[in-house]
Amino acid sequence: MGGEAVSAAKGNSGGGAKSGIVLDSRLLGVVAVAVLFIISLYLWTLPFQKNRLPFGEGDAAWHFAIGDHIASSDKADFRLPYYVGVWYFGYNRILGAFAPEYPPPNHVNYALMQIFGGERFVPLMIYRAFASFLGVFAVFFLVSRLFGVLSGFLAGLGLSFSIREQLTSLFGQQPALTSLVITPVTTYAWYAYLASFYDAHAAGGINAGSSQDGQRGGRKIYLYLAFALLASQFLLHMQGFVASSVIMAVFTIAMAVKFRKLPVSRSNIKAFAVAAIMLAIVAAPFLAIYFGTPDTQGTGFSFSLPRLLQWGISPESVQGSFPAAFVQFSAEYGKFLLPFLFAGIALLILRLFLVRNNSRELFLLSWLIGTYIILHLDVFTGASVPRLARMLVIENYAFFSLIALSVVWIPQTISSILKLDAWLASAAKYSLAAVLLFVLLSNGWGQTSDRLKAAYGGLERITPIQAEFASGFLAKLPEKAFVYDPVLPSVGGFPYTTWRYAKMRWMLAISQRYVGRDVPEKSLNRVADRNEVYELFDYSDLAVMASSSDEGTKQLGMALGSELRKIEVQMFNNTTPLYDNNNIRLYRYPMPVENSSALEAAT
């Protein structure tokens, strides 16, 4: 590898001569990783340190249900089980009903965690936590390899407190997040390959028919690693694959313009072909899974100047899918971080002109341009904005890296202008680092700890009573049982059906029986066995609310219970329930005999 790539690999923090305060980078790296791991592990496991029941929105229950089925059946079928399949019945346009929505690796990971962990819930939640905060270490790896351990540590620490990564994990959108956290490593591998290729190009002779041509096509191990990581992202979730591909494409164009040469030569064309063929072999069997779903049927280019002039995503665009804080710039980057961020962006642009070997700076600029493109795929391809919102974590990786790098670049720039002594520049760097460390901890620790401790607390999570009912009674119903959960109107502004949705989906996942809030008369074609249709009336949460010492909560619980009771009396007056315990009742639904099933052939 040439001089630039070598200096990057050694963690050169600025490209200048090493002087001033110098510490052992390997020892610092070990300490930094250990500290980041302890902090992240503590914070990201807070939601289940005391309550070991599963948590998350419908997505979390969906992914758990598939992995749980793989573990319990000891096989990864290419068809979803009935209770999961009818959730998205007819979802895939190419493969038909009961086709998987994602390639199997992520859900196989869930199953393996259950098997090796020896427990149904906690090992899975540990996997979710680890897979989420891996982004911390991916960014630490990227930044420390290119700019030094100090900047890598500060960038990783900032990400430990990221509300976007936390909420994506809490909601249970795990395949997307797990795929996205690999992006820094994938793009670094591509950076290392292109840097080595153009280092060799600068040495001359790549296309001159030289005998050294085979040695000057770049370090192909990085080429293979980049494509292998792309394949892993594709298998976990398409969004990570897209994110890496866009950033890699932007960086490739930037490097080709800088060196006035495409990264192609006789010595690497064969390696490119082999890597591309291997990626195609991995991806081909699963293309129909992705491209048969309505979510990937974009509406095409739709020009919108106001949208193109907007950097991120507005809260109005994701209303009903994410809270406003998820997309708000101010929620992710506090006011005390903004000076560091703006300084990092300004110095990045300045360094593009001042630093001779500026491939690392071009790489960061490619992240920013790639992030802009990714966050505007709704304009370019018609992609769903709420789905694009998940990819805001890519912005986090770029911005927290620039925030961290500002503490190194500010002293370097001032020192180069004023010709300061090396020890003074080093002292300024570590002083700024201490200030940023204080800002990150003072703003991030308390908010993150409070947020994760409170996540899915109380009645927001499936309760022991509901989990026991699901695993003890619902699980004994026939495999193709169809359980309805009544739809209640909004009482007192309380969104009961939204609040209830995740609970009934976790009942589905735990019982391995279908539980949905569909209106029976409108979904008879989804019922496989018309003799196994049931109606569920769950008053357990409402009873707790009605006994609350808070008068508002008490009145709301009583009002919701009254509305639910009206439906029960209207449908099943003088009917004996099949189950009646702990304020939960289950009835057999009086399904008309003449209604036939549209799913019998499919199931």
N, C-alpha and C positions, 0 to 999 in steps of 0.2 A: 504494500500500500504506500502511496506517495506521502510527501511531507504533511499535507493538509489533513488527510485521513488519519495519519498516524497521530498527529497532535490532537485530533478530535477523540480518537480512541483512548488516548492517555488522559483525557479530561482536562485539556488546556482550557483555562477559564476565560481567556480573552485573546489569545494569539500573540501576546507580548512576551518579553523575556520573563522568566520566573525569578522573582526577587521579593524582598520584604518578608512577611510572615508566611512561612511554608510549613504545612502539616502533611503527614503521611496520608495520601488520598485513599489508600486501601483500608487503613484502619478507620478513617473517617467514614468511608463507605459502609463498612460493617456496622458501625455505631449508628449511622443515619438510618439504615434499613431496620435495625432492631427497634429504634425509637418509633419510626413510622409504623412498624408492625404492631407494637404494643398499643399505640394510640388508636390506630384503626380497628384493631381487634376489639378493644374495649368499647369503643363508640358504636361500631356497626353491629355488635351483638346485644346492645342494650334492649332492643325490642323483645328479645326472648330470654333474657337472663333470669327473669322471675316467672313469666308466663310462657309455658312451653307449648301452647297450642299454636297452630299455624296462623299466619296473618297475611293480609294483602287484599287487593281488589280482585275482580273476576279473573284478570290475567294470571294472577298468582295461583288461584285455584285451578285454572285450566292447565297450566304447566305442571303443577303438582299432580293433578289427576292422571296425566299421561305417564309421567315417570313412575307414579305409584302403581299404575296398571302394569307397566313393564316389569317392575320388581315382583309384584304378586303373581303374574302369569309366567314369569321367567322367560319372556320372549318379547322381541320388538317387532310387532306386526306392522305391515304396511297399511293396515286399516285400523281406525280408531275403535275402541269399544263402544257399544251402543250408547251408554250414558254420556259419553263425551261427544260422540258423533252427531247425535241429534241436537246438541248445543249449537253446532254450525252446520246443520243439515243442508246438503247441496252446495256447500261452500266452494268447492273446487270445480271450475268449469271444465277442466280436462280430465281429471281423475274421478269425478263424480262424488257421491256421498261417502262419508266416512274416510276420506283421504286425510292424511296428516297435514297440518298447516305448516309445519317446519320439518326440516331434515331431523333425523333421530338423535344426533350426538348429545344435545343439551339434555334431553329427557332421559337418555341412557345414563348421563352423569347423575341425574336425580336418583335413578334406580340404584346405581352403584353406591351412592351415598347411603341409601336406606339399607342396602345389603351389608356393606362393610361397617356401617355405624350401628347396626343391630337395633334400630329404632325408626319409627315411621316419620316423625316430625323434626326432631332436633337436628339430626345429621343434615337434613335438607336445608334447614334454616342456616346452619353453619356454612354449607356450600354457597347459599345465596349471599351471605355476608362476605365470604372470601372472594367470590367471583366479582362482587361489586367493588371492593376496595383494591382489587388488583390494578385498577387504573392508577392508583397512587404510586404503585411500584413501577408500572409501565412508564409513567412520566418521569419518575426519578431516574430510571435507567436511561431514558432518552436524553434528558437534560444533563445528567452527570457525565454521560459519555461524550457529549458535545462541548459542554461548558464548565464542567466541574461539579464536585460533590455538594458544595455549599448551595449552589443554585438548584441542583436537583432536589436536595432536602427541603428547601423552602417551597419549591413548586409542589412537591408531594404533600407537604404539610397543609398547604392551602386546599388541596383537593380532598384531604381527609375531612374537611368541614363543608364540602360542596353540597348545597341543598339539592341540586339537580340530580347528582348521583344517588343521594340518599333517597329522594322521592321515587326515582325510577326503580330503585331496589325495593322500597317499601310497597309500591304499587304492585310489584311482582312482574315487571316487564323484563324478566331476567335474560332471555336469549338475546334481545337487542343490546342490553347493557354489557353482557359478557362478551359479545362480539365487538362492541365499540371499544372496550378497554384494551383490546389487542392492537388497535390502530397505531399507537405510538411505536410499538416494537416492529410492526410490519413496515411502517414508513421509515424507521431508522435503518432496517435492513436494506431498503431500497436506496436510501441516502448513501450508506456505506458502499453499495455496489457502484452507484454512479460516481461517487467521489474517487473510488479506485480506478474506474474506467477513465475518467478525465485526467487523473494524475498520470496514468500511463500515456494518454493522448498528449499531454503536455511534454512528456519525455520524448515524443516523436516516434514515427515509424509504424503506427498502427496499420495503415493501409498502404504501406510502401513495399509490401511483399517481403518484409524483413523476416529473418528466422526467429526474431523475438516476438513476432506478431501474436503467437499463441499465448505468450506470457503477458501481453499488454491489452487484453480484452476485459480487464477488470477482474476482481476477485469473485469468481462465479459462485462461491459458496453463499455469498450474500444474495445473489440473484435467486438461487434455489430457495433460500430461507424466506425471501420476500414472497415468492409464489406459494410456498407451503403455508405461510401464515395467512395469505389471502384465501387459500382453500379452507383453512380452519375457520376463518370468519364467515365464509359462505355457508359452511355447514352449521354454524351456530345461528346466524341471522344475516339476511341480505344487507341490512343497514351498515353493519361494520365493513362488509366487503365494499360497498359503495363509497363509504367515507375514505377508506384507504386508497381505493382506485382513483378517486378524484384528486386527493392530495399528491399521490405519486405522479399522476399525469401532469399536474401543474408544475411540480418540481422538475420533471423531465423536460418540459418546455423551457423552463427558466434556465436550466443547465445547458440545454442545446443552444439557446440564444447567447448565453454567456461565452461558450466555447466555440460557437458557430459550427457545431457538428452534432448530428444525431448520435445517440449512444449505440451505434450499430457498426459492427465490423465483421470481417471474415472470422475472427477468432471467437466472437460471442454469438453469432447467429444460430449456431447449432444449440448452444446452451439455452438461448431464448426459446427455440422451438421445443426442446425437451421440457422446459418448465411450463410452457403454455399447454402442451399436450397433457402433461400430468394434471394441471389445473382443470382442463376440460374433462378429463376422465373422472375426476372427483366430482365435478359439478353436474355433469350431464344427467346422471340418474335422478337428480332432485330439481331439475329446472321446472318440471311440470308442477311441482309443489308450490313454487313461488309464483310462476307466471299463470297459474290457473286460478289464482285468488283474485277477487274483485279489488283488493287493496293495491294490486300492482297494475291495474288497468288505468293508467294515467290518462288524463284528458288532453295531453299534449301542451305545446307552447301556448301560453296565454299572457301576452304582454301587459304589464301593469307597472307604470313608472313609479307610482308611490310605493309599491311593494319593493321594487328594485332599489329604491333609495333608502329603504329601511334595512338596518343591519340584521336585527334578530327577528323575533316572532312576537306579535302583540298578544296580550292576554285575551282579547276578544276572539282571536282565531282558535284558541284552545279551550274556550269556556265549555265546561261540562266534561272535559277530558283531564285537565290539569288545573290546579289552583294558580292564581295569577302570579304568585311568588316563583313558580317554576320557571317562567320565561322572563320575569322582570330583571333587568340588568342590575338594578340597585339592590335586589335581594341577594344576588350571588356575589356581588363585589361591593362591599361597604365603602362608605365615603373616605375612609382612611386608607383604603387600598388603591383608590383612583389615582393619586399622584404617582405611585409606583407603576401602575399600569400605563398611564399616559407617557411616563418617562421611558418605560420599556419600549413602547411602540415608536416614540420619536427617535430613540437611540438606535433601534433596529434599522430604521430608514437611513439614519446618518451613517451607520456602519456599512451599509451597502455601498456607500461611496468612498468611505475612508479606509476600509479593511481590504487589503489586496486579495487575500484568499478568503473570499466571502461566501463560500458555498454553504456554510452553516447558517449564515444570515439569510441566504436565498431559501434555504430549507424552511426556516421559520416564517418567512414571507409567504411561501407556498402553503403553509398551514393556514395562514390568515385568508388568503385568496380561496383556498379549497373550502374553508369553513363557510365563507360567503356563498360560494356556489351550492354547497350542500344545503344550507339553510334557505335557499331559493329554488329548490327543485320543484316546489309547487308551481312556480312560474315557468320553468323550463320543461317540466314533464307532466304537470298536473298532479303531482303527488299530494297525499293527504297532509295538511299542515299539522294536525295533532301527532301524526307519526313522525314528521320531521322534527317536532319539538324534542323528541328523545335525543336527537343528534346534537342538541345544544351542549352535551358533555364534550364534544369535540372542541367547541369554543373554550370551555373550561381549560382543557389541556393546553391550548395555545396561550390564553390570557394569563393563567397562573405561571406558566413558564416565563412569559415576559415580565410579569410582576417580580419573580424571583431574580431574573437576569438584570433587572434595573439596579439592584444593589451592587452588582459587579461592574456593570457598564458605566454607571455614573462616576465612581472614583477613577476608573480607567480613562474616561474621556477628559475629565478635569485635569488629571495628572499629565496626560499627553499634551494638553494645551498650555498648562502652567509649568510644566517640567518639574513636578513635585518629586521629592524623594520617594523611593519605593516603599519604605516603612510607613510613610504618612498615607500613601494610597491604600496600603493594606489595612492600616488602622481605620481609615474611613470606610472601607468595604465591610469590615466586621462590625463597625458601629452601625452602619445602615442595616446590616443583616440582623443585628440585635433589635433595632427598631421595628423592622418588618416582622420578626419573630413575635415581638410583643403585640403588634397589631393583629396578627393572625390568631394568636392564642386568646387575646382579650375579646376579640369579636367572634371568633369561631367556636371556641370550646364550650362556653356556656350555652349558646344557642343550639349547637348541635346536640349536646348532651340532653338538654331539655326536650328538644324535638324528638329524639330517638327514644327517650324514656317514655314519653307520652304517646308514642306511635301505637295505634290500635289498642289503646287501653280501655278498660271497662267493657261496655257493651258494643264498642266498635269492632271487636274481634269475636269470632265464634266462641261461645261460652262452654264451660264444661258440661252443662245440661244439654246443650244442642249437640255437642260432639258425642256425648254418650248416646243420645237418641239416634244420631246418624250411624254410629258404628254398631250399636246394639240392636236397633229395630229396623231401620231403613235397609241396612245391609243384608237383612234376612228376607227382604222382599224378592220376588223373581227378578232375574237379571234385566228384563226389559220392562220393569215397572216404570211408570211415568207419573211423577209426583208434581202437582201444581201448587204454587204458592200464590195466594190471592194478591191482587193489585189493589192497594189502598189509595184513595185520593190524598193530596197533601193537606195535612191538618195543621192549622196554626203556622203555616209556612215551613213545617218540618218535612223534608224530602224523604218520606218513609220508604218509597220503592227504591230510591238510590241507596239509602243506608242498608236496606234489607238485601240488596242484590248480592253483595259479597258473601253475606252469611249463608244464603241458600246455595250459592255456588260451592262454598266450603262443605256444606252438608252433602252436596253431590259428590265432591271429591273424596270425602271421608267414607261415605257409605258405598261408593261405586254404584250408585243408582241415580237416575236422572231426577233432578229437582229444578223446576223452572217456574217463572212467573207468567207464563203464557196463559191466555184465556182459552179454555178447553175447546169452545166451539170454533175457534179460529185456527186451531192447530191439530185437528184430528188426523190429518194426513201424515203427521209425524209419529203417530202412536203405532208401535209395532204389535202390541197385544191389547185390544180394547177391553179385555177383562182385567187388566192390571193398571188401571188409572186411578189415581188417588188425589185427594185434596188435603193440604196441610194447613193447620191453624196453630201458629206458634205465638203464644201469649207470654212466653217466659221473660223476654226482655221488657215487655210492656208492664208486666207485674212488678219488676224491679223498679221501673220508672215511676209507677203509680205509688210505690211505697217510699219514694224519695222524700227527704226532708226539705228539698227545694220545691217550693210551691209551683213554680212554672213547669218543672220536670214532672211533678206529680200530676198536674192537670193535663199535660200533653200525653202522658202514659195512659191516663183514664180515657181521654178522648180517642186515642188510637185504638185502644182495646174495645171501646164501644163500637167503632166503625167496623172492626174486624168481626165482632160478635154479630153484628147485623147480617154480614155476609154468611156467616156460619148458620145462623137460624134460618135464613131464607133458603139455603141450599140443603141443609141436613137436619131440619127440625124433627125431633122424635126419632132420630137415627142413632144407633149405638156406634160410637167410634171404634175403629180397630185398635187404636192406641189412645190412651188418656192418662198422662202422667206428667208431673212437673210443669203444668200449664202448657202442655203441647198435646194437640189432638190430631189424629189422622183418620180420614174417612175414605172408603172406597167410592170413587166417583161413578154416578149412574150413567155410564156410557151407552148411547143408543146402539143396539145390535146391528142395525143396517149400515153403519159406517165401517167401511173397510180401510185397511192400512195401505199406504203408498210405500211403506218401508219394508214390507215383508220380504220382497225380493232382494232388496239391498242388504238386509240383515240375515 
